[in-house]
Amino acid sequence: MTSRYTAAIRGVIDHLETAQMPQIEKAADIVVESLTHGGAIFCSEIGHSNQWDFLNRAGGLAALQSFTYNININAPVADCLKDRPRVTEIDRDVENIRFAVQNGNLRAGDVMLIGSVSGKNKGPIELALQCQAIGMKVIGFTAMDYTKQVKPQHPSGKKLFEVCDVVIDDGAPYGDAAVDMSGYDFKLLPVSGVGNIISGWMLWEKVIEKMVAAGTPPSVFKSINREDGQEYYDKSRAEYNRRGF
């Protein structure tokens, strides 16, 4: 007996291998252009922390770096003073994103990967806008069938796919879950995580292929659990630091 979930995943893979290959090719060209011209590649949130599957992995790119930020303010007051009105009301999430982009190691010509399955959430949209404002390129991961049926939360009225240079559709349906099960009047078992991870590795595959073909092979990692793994890892890390890729 076959699994209904794996059948749903096969559908996602078919979607990525056909409908999304042109988008993956465009995204790969953006990454290659950046890396070979002094740019850096950053990966922000790609839906449910799936971006961590791309980072520091055996067989993966040394050049890919995470983009995270944590802004802490220590200004304690008495409990009775905590809800005092502000002089001006601000959106803390938006302001934190702007601060992080303006004060991090992000530059024009760099690339940022951003994901939101529904594409409606304020944070990813604001990050994309701020990155583009400083001259970065943005590659977005979202579910197009899903995002077309939700309302955006960003004050611009835009969704993630509308503020990216290239968008990769992870193939998830509205609501993300994809499997009918007896006893429930809605689908179960989400597929966006698998779609995002597979499409991401398809992107890195194309990046590596293109750079090798151009005579500029990027530094990649080998598993440190192999016999010579740690030595090769250290060599790749040093080469990345020397060339930027």
Secondary structure, DSSP 8 states (H G I E B T S, - for coil): ---HHHHHHHHHHHHHHHTTHHHHHHHHHHHHHHHTTT--EEEEEESTTGGGGTTT-TTSBSSEEE------------GGGTT---SS---HHHHHHHHHHHHSS--TT-EEEEE-SSS--HHHHHHHHHHHHTT-EEEEEE-HHHHTTS---STT---GGGS-SEEEE----TTSEEE--TT-SS-EEE-HHHHHHHHHHHHHHHHHHHHHHTT----B---TTSTTHHHHHHHHHHHHHHH--
